[in-house]
Amino acid sequence: MTQLTDDKRFANTLARGLNILRAFRPTDNGLTNMELSERTGIPRSTISRLTFTLCALGYLSHGRHHERYRLGPASLALGNIAAASFAFVDIAGPIMQKLADETSALVGVALQDDGEMLMVKTWRPVRSPTIWLDVGYRMPMLSSSTGASFIGALSKAELGSLKDKLPEIDAPHLADFHKAARDSIVSKGYALISGEQRFTQSINAIAAPYRPSEFGEPVSILCGAASETLSETAIVETVGPALAEAVRALCVATGQPFSVVEGV
């Protein structure tokens, strides 16, 4: 991000306002200025001016006593417009719902957002309880199958851009991680982070990349379930091949190349 902020074309105030909108999670019951400051690293004095402006424009709303802010109608409208532009999601619907039902696992689409993977769409198996992940859930890049799938599909140029968004502690490991993920995608059709390497032991998940024509970079399609109901053996022997086949079917349906890994 340093290279961007040093660019004279970079509008820092706009970036701070967008970071405030990005700070909200589906599970939040509103956020105070202090909480927004803690999440974004923006000073409270600046936060208060930005939240006032965002409220005035409809991107945030607040209660009578101005105690907690929530995303406003303008944010909702913008999100709906963005969602409507993801044409591949509608085409993927029947394919991914079938995958969810056949594997009894959650299927989701995640995209890269500020160095993390953000869940933007899910399909749940029929007659399943409320489980695991939902839209808005975030996953780390180097300790999730979703992140591995995304990274493995990147070109060298795209990888360089991602490096600037990752924590400094992760950057030295990126090249080796990219090669391992890429090799897995090429040979098996999916990427998997297993065992102690996973960021959470409560979920077993596997992911495959898909490069939609609407985006400049790939997205990850993941399939997973709670660890007690989906073993690592099952995820490799059954779910992984089923996911790879589903993504291949999506490529056929959308006319995209089977190999979404750059250079392959």
C-alpha positions in Angstrom: 0.0 0.0 0.0 3.0 2.3 0.6 3.6 2.6 -3.2 0.0 3.7 -3.7 0.0 6.3 -0.9 3.1 7.8 -2.3 1.4 8.3 -5.7 0.2 11.9 -6.2 -3.0 10.6 -7.8 -3.9 8.7 -4.6 -6.8 10.4 -2.8 -6.1 9.6 0.9 -9.4 11.1 2.2 -11.4 8.9 -0.2 -9.4 5.9 0.8 -10.1 6.5 4.5 -13.8 6.9 3.9 -13.9 3.6 2.0 -11.9 1.9 4.7 -14.6 2.9 7.2 -17.3 1.2 5.0 -15.0 -1.8 4.7 -14.7 -2.1 8.4 -18.3 -3.3 8.9 -19.1 -7.1 9.4 -22.4 -8.9 9.1 -22.4 -9.7 12.8 -21.9 -6.1 13.9 -24.7 -4.4 15.8 -23.5 -1.1 14.6 -20.1 0.5 15.4 -19.1 3.5 17.4 -16.5 6.1 16.3 -14.1 4.5 18.8 -14.7 1.0 17.4 -14.2 2.3 13.8 -11.0 4.0 14.8 -9.7 0.8 16.3 -10.6 -1.3 13.2 -9.2 1.1 10.7 -6.3 2.8 12.5 -7.8 6.2 11.6 -7.7 8.8 14.5 -11.0 9.4 16.2 -11.0 13.1 15.3 -10.8 12.2 11.6 -13.3 9.3 12.0 -15.9 11.7 13.4 -15.6 14.0 10.3 -15.7 11.1 7.9 -18.7 9.4 9.6 -20.6 12.7 9.5 -19.9 13.0 5.8 -20.8 9.4 5.0 -24.1 9.8 7.0 -24.9 13.0 5.1 -24.4 11.1 1.8 -26.4 8.1 2.9 -23.6 5.6 3.1 -23.9 5.3 6.8 -26.9 5.7 9.1 -27.1 6.1 12.9 -29.5 6.0 15.8 -31.1 8.9 17.4 -28.3 9.5 19.8 -25.6 9.1 17.2 -24.1 6.3 19.2 -23.7 3.5 16.6 -23.3 3.7 12.9 -24.5 1.1 10.3 -24.2 0.9 6.6 -26.9 3.1 5.0 -29.2 2.9 2.0 -26.6 4.3 -0.4 -24.2 1.5 0.6 -27.0 -1.1 0.1 -27.8 0.3 -3.3 -24.1 0.2 -4.3 -23.8 -3.3 -3.1 -26.9 -4.4 -5.0 -25.5 -2.8 -8.2 -22.2 -4.6 -7.7 -23.8 -7.9 -7.1 -25.9 -7.6 -10.2 -22.8 -7.2 -12.3 -21.5 -10.6 -11.2 -23.1 -12.5 -14.1 -21.2 -15.7 -13.4 -22.8 -16.1 -10.0 -26.3 -16.6 -11.6 -24.8 -19.2 -14.0 -22.9 -20.9 -11.2 -26.0 -21.2 -9.0 -27.4 -24.6 -10.2 -24.0 -26.1 -10.5 -22.8 -25.0 -7.0 -26.1 -25.9 -5.3 -25.9 -29.4 -6.8 -22.3 -29.6 -5.4 -23.4 -28.5 -2.0 -26.3 -31.0 -1.9 -24.1 -33.9 -3.1 -21.3 -33.2 -0.7 -23.4 -32.0 2.2 -21.0 -29.1 2.4 -21.2 -25.4 2.1 -20.1 -23.9 -1.2 -19.1 -20.3 -1.5 -17.4 -17.7 -3.7 -14.7 -15.5 -2.1 -12.7 -12.7 -3.6 -9.6 -10.8 -2.5 -10.2 -7.7 -0.5 -7.3 -5.7 1.0 -5.1 -8.8 1.4 -7.8 -11.1 2.8 -10.4 -13.4 1.2 -13.9 -12.1 1.5 -17.0 -14.4 1.2 -19.5 -12.8 -1.2 -21.9 -15.7 -2.0 -22.8 -19.0 -0.4 -24.9 -22.1 -1.3 -26.0 -24.4 1.6 -26.9 -28.0 1.2 -30.6 -28.8 1.5 -32.0 -29.5 5.0 -28.8 -28.3 6.6 -28.6 -26.4 9.8 -27.2 -22.9 10.0 -23.5 -23.6 9.8 -20.0 -22.3 9.2 -19.5 -19.3 7.1 -21.7 -16.6 5.7 -21.4 -13.6 3.4 -19.0 -11.1 4.8 -16.8 -13.7 6.5 -13.0 -13.0 6.0 -10.2 -15.5 5.7 -6.5 -15.0 5.9 -4.5 -15.4 2.7 -1.7 -17.7 3.6 -3.5 -20.1 6.1 -6.7 -20.9 4.2 -7.5 -23.1 1.2 -9.4 -20.1 -0.2 -6.3 -17.9 -0.1 -4.1 -20.7 -1.5 -6.5 -21.1 -4.5 -6.5 -17.4 -5.2 -2.7 -17.1 -4.9 -2.0 -20.2 -7.0 -3.9 -18.7 -10.0 -2.1 -15.4 -10.0 0.5 -14.3 -12.6 3.8 -12.9 -11.4 2.6 -9.4 -12.0 -0.6 -10.0 -10.0 1.5 -11.7 -7.3 3.6 -8.6 -7.0 0.5 -6.4 -6.5 -0.8 -8.7 -3.8 2.5 -8.6 -1.9 2.0 -5.0 -1.1 -1.4 -5.8 0.6 -0.1 -8.6 2.9 1.3 -8.3 6.4 5.1 -7.9 6.3 5.5 -11.3 8.1 3.8 -13.1 5.2 5.6 -11.4 2.3 8.8 -13.6 2.5 6.8 -16.8 2.2 4.7 -15.7 -0.7 6.8 -17.1 -3.6 7.1 -20.6 -2.2 3.4 -20.5 -1.2 2.5 -19.5 -4.7 4.5 -22.3 -6.3 3.0 -25.0 -4.0 -0.6 -23.7 -4.6 0.0 -23.5 -8.3 1.3 -27.0 -8.5 -1.7 -28.4 -6.6 -4.2 -26.5 -8.9 -2.5 -27.7 -12.0 -2.2 -31.4 -10.9 -5.4 -31.7 -8.9 -7.7 -28.8 -9.8 -7.8 -27.4 -6.3 -5.8 -26.1 -3.4 -5.8 -27.4 0.2 -4.4 -26.1 3.4 -4.7 -28.8 6.0 -3.7 -29.7 9.5 -2.0 -27.2 11.8 -1.5 -24.9 8.9 -5.2 -24.0 8.8 -6.2 -20.7 10.4 -9.0 -22.5 12.2 -9.3 -26.2 13.2 -13.1 -26.1 13.3 -13.5 -26.1 9.5 -12.2 -28.3 6.8 -12.4 -26.6 3.4 -10.9 -27.0 -0.1 -11.0 -24.4 -2.9 -10.5 -24.0 -6.6 -9.9 -20.8 -8.6 -12.2 -19.4 -11.3 -11.3 -16.3 -13.4 -14.6 -14.5 -14.4 -14.6 -12.2 -17.4 -16.0 -9.4 -15.2 -12.9 -9.3 -12.9 -9.3 -8.5 -13.4 -8.2 -11.3 -11.1 -9.5 -14.8 -10.1 -12.0 -15.6 -7.4 -12.0 -18.7 -5.2 -14.8 -21.2 -5.0 -14.6 -23.1 -1.8 -16.4 -26.2 -0.4 -16.2 -27.1 3.2 -17.9 -28.1 6.5 -17.3 -28.4 10.2 -14.3 -30.7 10.9 -16.4 -33.1 12.9 -18.6 -33.9 9.9 -16.1 -33.6 7.1 -12.7 -35.4 7.5 -9.6 -34.5 5.6 -9.7 -37.9 4.0 -13.2 -37.2 2.6 -12.3 -33.7 1.5 -9.4 -35.0 -0.6 -11.0 -38.2 -1.9 -14.6 -37.0 -2.5 -15.1 -33.2 -2.2 -11.9 -32.1 -3.9 -12.6 -33.9 -7.2 -16.3 -32.9 -7.1 -15.3 -29.3 -6.7 -12.8 -29.4 -9.5 -15.5 -30.9 -11.8 -18.0 -28.3 -10.8 -15.6 -25.5 -11.6 -14.9 -27.1 -14.9 -18.6 -27.2 -15.6 -18.8 -23.5 -14.8 -16.0 -22.8 -17.2 -17.9 -24.6 -19.9 -21.1 -22.8 -19.1 -19.5 -19.4 -19.2 -17.0 -20.0 -22.0 -14.0 -19.4 -19.9 -10.7 -21.4 -20.3 -10.4 -24.5 -18.2 -7.0 -23.5 -16.9 -7.4 -20.3 -14.9 -3.7 -20.5 -13.8 -1.8 -17.8 -15.7 0.7 -19.3 -18.1 -0.8 -22.8 -18.2 
